[in-house]
C-alpha cells in the first residue's frame, strides 16, 4: 500500500519499467536516504539545532529518479534560470554564514525553514514551483522500515 503510487512508465530511455521496479526504487530511497535522514534529525535535534529537508523537483529529472547529491547544482547555483536554485543557494549561504538558513535576505516564495523538533516533526520540501513544509518526512514508510528487520543495517548478522 505504501508504494502503490510508484511511477510505472518511462525511465528516460523510453523503456517501460514495471510498478515493482519503481516501488523497489522508492523503498531503496527510503531505506538509504529519507529514513536515515529523519532518524538522524530526531537523534541530533535532542542536543543541537537541526534543519531537515527533502529535495523533490521530479520534473527536472527525466528518469523520475532523484539520486544522491542531485541537489548540489541547485545549491551551487549551477542550474540556469531556476528560481529553486536561487532560493536554495540563499538558504545554504545563510546557513553556512550564520548557522541559520533563515537569516540572510530572502526572495519571494521562501518560507521560514523551521528548526527540526521531534514533537513537531516538520521539514522543508524543495520542489518546483513551491518550497513548502510538511510534517513527518516519509513517516509511514520509515515506520515500516523501523519495524522490519531487513531494513536494519547488518540484518541477520550477529
N, C-alpha and C positions, 0 to 999 in steps of 0.2 A: 504494500500500500504506500509506503513512504517514497518509493521510486517509480510509481506508475506513470508520472508525468514526464519521465525521462524522454529526451529527444529521440525520435525514431527514424529520421531520414536525413541523409546528407552528411558528409564529413569533409566537405570542401573539395574532395577529389571526384565527386559525382557518384561514389559508391553508396548504396543504402546500407546502413548498419541496423542491426536488429534492436528492438527495445531492450533486450538483455544486455547488449553491448553498452548502451547508454546508461542503463541502470547500474551496471558494474562500474562504469566510469565515474558516475556520481558517488557511488559508495566509496570508491578509492579516493576521491577528492575529500569526502567527509573524514575518512579514516586518516588520510595523510595530512590534511590541512585544516579544515574547518573545526573538527572536534578537538584536535590538538591545540589550536589557537585559542579556542574557547576555554579549554581546561587550563591552559597556561594563564589566560587572563583571570580566571577565577582564583587560581593559586596566588599569582603575584599581586593581585589587587588587594590582598589582605595586608600587605606591608608597603606598597608603593603605588604611585599613580600609573594607571594603565589605560590605553585608548585602543579599543578593539574595532577592526573594520573587516569588510568583505568587499572584494573587487568584482564587479559584475557586468561590465558593458558588453554583453554577449554579441551584439550586432557588429562589434569591431573584430570579432574572431570568426572567420568563415567556417572553421571546423566545428564550432559550437562548444569547443573545449578551451577554457582559460587555464593555461598552465602556470607552473611555479614561476614567480618573478615577472609575470605578464604586466604587472603594474609599473615596472621600472621605467619604461619610456614615458609614461604619463607623469610620474613623479619628477623625472629629469627633464620635462618639457620637450620631449622629442617627438611628440605627436602633433604635427602641424594642424592648425585650425581646430583644435579640440578645446572646448570650454572645460571639459572634465580635466584635461591635463593642466590647464591654467589653475584650476581650483585645487587639484591635488598637490601641485607644486607649492602653492601658498601654504596649505596645511603642513606639508613636510618641512618647508623652510621655517615656519613659525615654531614647529615642534623642535627642530634642530637648534634654533637660536634661543628660544625662550623656555623650552621644556613643556610647552602647551600649544597644541595646534590651533587654538582659538585666539592667540594674542595678536598676530600681525593683521594689518588691514585686509579685509575680505572683499571678494567680489559678490555681486548679487547672486543669490541661489546657493550660498554657502551657509548651511545651518551650523549651529554650535555642534561640535563633536564632543559628546558627553564623556566625562570620565567614567570608566567602567567600574561598576559595583556589582557584587554578587546579587544583591537584593533587587536591583533594577534590571540587570542583565541586558543593558542597552548597548548596541553597537551602531556603527555607521556603515551604510552600503554605498559604495562609489559606483554609480551607474550613469548612463546617459539616458535621458537628458537631466535627470534629477539625482542629487545626492540626498539621501534620506536616512532616517534612523529606523531601527527595528528592535524588537525585544526578542531575545533568545535565538541567537545565531544557530540555525540548524539544530534546534533543541531536541526535537523528536528523533532526528537521525542520530544525534550524539548520545541520546539516552539508549537507543538500540545498541549502539556500539559499546557503550559502557557496560551494558548488561549481557554482552555476547563475548564469551571467552576468546573467540577467534579474532576479535578486534584489538585485543590487548597485545602489546609488544611481547615477543617470545612466548606466545600462546602455546601451551602444550609442552613447553620445556621446563624442566625442573631446575 
